[in-house]
Amino acid sequence: MIVGLLSITGIGIKLSNFILSLSGTAMLSLFLAMIVCIILGMGMRTTAAYKPPY
C-alpha cells in the first residue's frame, strides 16, 4: 500500500529531489535516504518490503 501510494502520487520523486537538494555531499544524502527508508519501512510487513514490483 505504501509503495503504491508513493508511485502513484509521485511523492517518491519529490522526496528524492528534496533529499538531493537538502544534502551537499554523497554521505549526507545516503544518511538521509537511510532515515527515510527506516521510517517508511516501519509499517511494512516483510513480504511487502521484499516483493518485486512486477
C-alpha positions in Angstrom: 0.0 0.0 0.0 2.8 2.4 0.9 4.8 1.5 -2.3 1.7 2.0 -4.4 0.9 5.4 -2.8 4.5 6.6 -3.4 4.5 5.6 -7.0 1.0 6.7 -8.0 1.2 10.2 -6.3 4.8 10.9 -7.3 5.8 11.6 -3.7 8.8 9.3 -4.1 10.3 11.5 -6.8 9.6 14.7 -4.8 11.1 13.1 -1.7 14.3 12.1 -3.6 14.6 15.5 -5.1 14.2 17.0 -1.6 16.9 14.8 -0.2 19.3 15.7 -3.0 18.6 19.4 -2.7 19.0 19.3 1.1 22.3 17.5 1.2 25.5 18.8 -0.2 27.6 15.6 -0.1 27.0 12.0 -1.0 27.4 10.7 2.5 24.8 13.1 3.8 22.3 12.1 1.1 22.9 8.4 1.9 22.3 9.1 5.6 19.0 11.0 4.8 17.9 8.2 2.5 18.6 5.7 5.2 16.4 7.6 7.7 13.6 7.8 5.2 13.8 4.1 4.4 13.7 3.2 8.1 10.7 5.4 8.7 8.8 4.2 5.6 9.7 0.6 6.3 8.4 0.6 9.9 4.8 0.0 8.9 5.5 -2.6 6.2 5.4 -6.4 6.5 8.4 -8.4 5.4 6.6 -9.8 2.4 5.6 -6.4 1.2 9.1 -4.9 1.7 10.8 -7.6 -0.4 8.1 -8.2 -3.0 9.4 -7.5 -6.5 7.4 -4.7 -8.3 6.4 -6.8 -11.3 
